[in-house]
Amino acid sequence: MLSRTFTLTVRYAETDAQGVAHHANYLTWFEEGRSEFLRQLGMNYSAFERAGFFVVVAHAEVDYRAPAFYEDRLTVTVTLEKVRSRVLEFAYRVVNQAEVLLAVGRTVHVVIGRDRRPTALPQEWLSRFGPGAEPADFPG
């Protein structure tokens, strides 16, 4: 399994009157984590889309363990758990600056083409998720 992390600071606009981060923000943070995961591997969603591939969410789940507060520094760990030609499955773990576990989650994504039908990513792209892959191997 391949994992990457990124950090963020909870913004005021992401909180309620008590300074607690709204639950919906976790899905946004997961999305940012996936984007950063790909960037750290030398890939990005823009290159997928230019090539005619779109990665859409088919399933999302979040289990909340503790609240995040305004100005907390969060670390989001993104793990690519499953890779198939048409499906990518990610797991997430969010902790605060004190290493308190705030949430865990999972998303399943289906790859579709411009015709909006499921399609397979090219094998050379899928191999980028394997051990020893180099960022320069990804087109775009």
Order of alpha helices (4+ residues) and beta strands (2+ residues): beta-alpha-alpha-beta-beta-beta-beta-alpha
